[in-house]
Amino acid sequence: MKNKILLAAIATLVLASTVSQAQTVPPKRELRGVWISTHLSLDWPNRTQTPAQQRAALVGILDHNAATGMNAAFLQVRSQSDALYPSELEPWSYYLTNNQGSAPAPSWDPLQFAIEESRKRGLEFHAWINPYRAVANTATESNPVQYAANHISRTHPEWMLTVGTVKILNPGLAAVREHVTKVILDIVNRYDVDGIHFDDYFYPAGTINDDAAYAADPRGFPATTAVRADWRRDNINLLIAGVNERIRSVKPWVKFGVSPSGIYRSSTDPAVGSPTSAGASQHFLGNFADTRTWLREGWVDYLAPQVYWYIGQNGSDYKLLVPWWNENSFGRHMYIGIADYKMATSGWTDPKQVANQIALNRAQGNIAGQIHFRHAFLAANPLGYRDDLRQNVYQRPALIPAMPWKSSVAPLAPANLAASQGDNAVVLSWAAAVEARDELEKVRQFAVYRSPERITDVDASQDLLGVTHGTANAFADTKAEPGKYYYYTVTALNRLSQESAGSNVVSNDFEAPTVRTRDVSLTLANGTASLQPADIDGGSSDNWGIESLGVSQGSFSCTDIGARKVVLSAVDKAGLTASGEASVTVLGRVPQPSIAVSRLEATPTGAAGDAIVLGYGAQSVTLTASDAVAGTSFAWTPAAGLSANGAVATFTPTAAGTYTFTAQAMSGNACPAVASVTVLVTDARCGDGKVAVCHKPKQGSNGSICVAPSVVQAFIRKGETLGSCG
């Protein structure tokens, strides 16, 4: 009891906090199905109409469902061991031709037609089958119009199990299981259905006399009342598991699901059942359907329990049942069957009842959508609830939830997406889907996304604009507001709704930006100057907005001094580009340095004015760097014998040689330039204070003589040179 109270409190809080949010932010993926019942012609067809009239009526139903925002159709094609399609196994339905076993005239195939028309409207198609019902009312069984001579009740009366006024195919017979499976495989093999769908008719409620079937095939189940129930559940399990296995072996992409009644078991222990009245109908006990086992074993791809109670209903409360089912999905899809047929009846007077139930579904992590029972009530629109679905709850499209356990293969992304302006619409087109042999690589639909912000992924449900009906590689956005601009991308979907990556992104902005420039001057500092796009932007503009500006050159150095042409490029939000030229004048100066050489002592040496003779005359020179413009700084390259102070350096050599000195000049803008000078040093030292003179008339062994300093000038006047004669 404590668990039940706690679950009720949590569910109430969840409902209160999520209803408004779920209505405004629908999930990107959600099954939105409608049951179209053919039994008793509840929704379709009118058995007295012509085939053309019946086709028109079915098209109207599918149009109505698509307009409501649905994405899946569940059409009943076998309601009582009959067929709404040509079959060699079972007779034509009485509800189609008004005479069971009689083919429609002129001939047509309602199932094939329904599949094709559903695809045209982007609706996934599930063939709805009643697996066991043979005779809905034994009072009419003798009527040959309703039950033909080749109906199973007449050809195999030994297969019949009568419970009250209903006859079903006895689930305890292996021949029955094989027959039902054969019927299903006939549909799967011959028709391109998306799914096979069982309803809730298993063992009907009432007294069941299946002793003979049990005695013939007990399969090890002891003959007790409790174990007989387990045997019956196992009978159903064998059919469910076998159908699943056979479908997968033939077409592994075809989905298989069941829609049982809404209560599995009632229990205060959530591990056993839901917090519902003990007196409620429970399909585990009453119909011998162990749906939790089917889910846990992976025998079904989805379950769609018929939770046909209103929120807050005593004993069977929608807001308690749905969270319980949410916790018992076992990794498979859980869709909730909704009782549209009860709208405007007792307890169902709130026009928002169905909308609030969908909001509660959306608040659960494992509820993947809902199926509405049934079309006629959507069409009747009591309390305007269908208008609310169309205008609010299902206003935005939704993708069918993917089933990764069946396949995770995704198709290739669409290519070459382009946009153009049409009549009151933005027209999108892209390359046609690439042909694929693998059924799971084939493209079934395309999803179109639109956003006022650049699209980086396709996970946001509010960006999903539409889903194409089939593989048409074009889409017209008729909802684009005048004067507003959007980004678009497209993805491809396969038949299991696995989604590709997005295509390239385009927009409905077709007008390039206008670029205006202005001329500027830049002054170098520390040898460089930088230019930002805004510096030369003279008021560029765009109808949507400029996303970025760029310049062809943004960095300048001393080599750029003078006038330069720079291109300003603009990219708008649509990716359109334009450019314009501006003149950029770079201000600065590169020095033109020179170096003067002078001796510190004026004694003539007979050598050049910038040369030094060691041992006689000036033994040092002064190097003076200069530039035509004041403010230039200088730095000397270090060298032996050189001492520098700013622009002036002194060179005092210690050995003969040719010495080159470099000074780097730096302007006020930090633009560099270099000047170099060479100083020749001759060694005329003989020792004892004498000076070597190259005196050719009296050559010694080395061609030179050593003389006293006092007579050096005499030799110089004669043209003799100081130093050795080498």
Secondary structure, DSSP 8 states (H G I E B T S, - for coil): -HHHHHHHHHHHHHHHHHHHHHHHS--SB-EEEEEE--GGGSSS--TTS-HHHHHHHHHHHHHHHHHHT--EEEEEEESSS-BSS--SSS-B-HHHHSSTT---SS---HHHHHHHHHHHTT-EEEEEE-SSEEES-GGGTT-TTTS-TTSHHHH-GGGEEEETTEEEE-TT-HHHHHHHHHHHHHHHHHS--SEEEE-S-SS-SS----HHHHHH--TT--SSHHHHHHHHHHHHHHHHHHHHHHHHHH-TTSEEEE--BS-S-B-SSTTT-BS--TTS--HHHHS---HHHHHHHT--SEE--B--S-TT-SSS-HHHHHHHHHTT-TTSEEEEEE-GGGTTSTT---TTHHHHHHHHHHTSSSEEEEEES-HHHHHH-GGGHHHHIIIIITSS--B----TTT-----------EEEEETTEEEEE-------SSGGGS--EEEEEEESS--S-S--GGGEEEE-SSS-SEEEETT--TT---EEEEEEE-TT--B------EES-----B--B--EEEE-BTTEEE--HHHHB---B-SS-EEEEEES--EEEGGG-EEEEEEEEEEETTS-EEEEEEEEEEE------EEEEEESS----SS-TT-EEETSS---EEEEEE-SSTT-EEEE---TTEEEETTEEEE--SS-EEEEEEEEEE-TT--EEEEEEEEEEEE-EEETTEEEEE-GGG--TTS-EEE-GGGHHHHHHTT-EES---
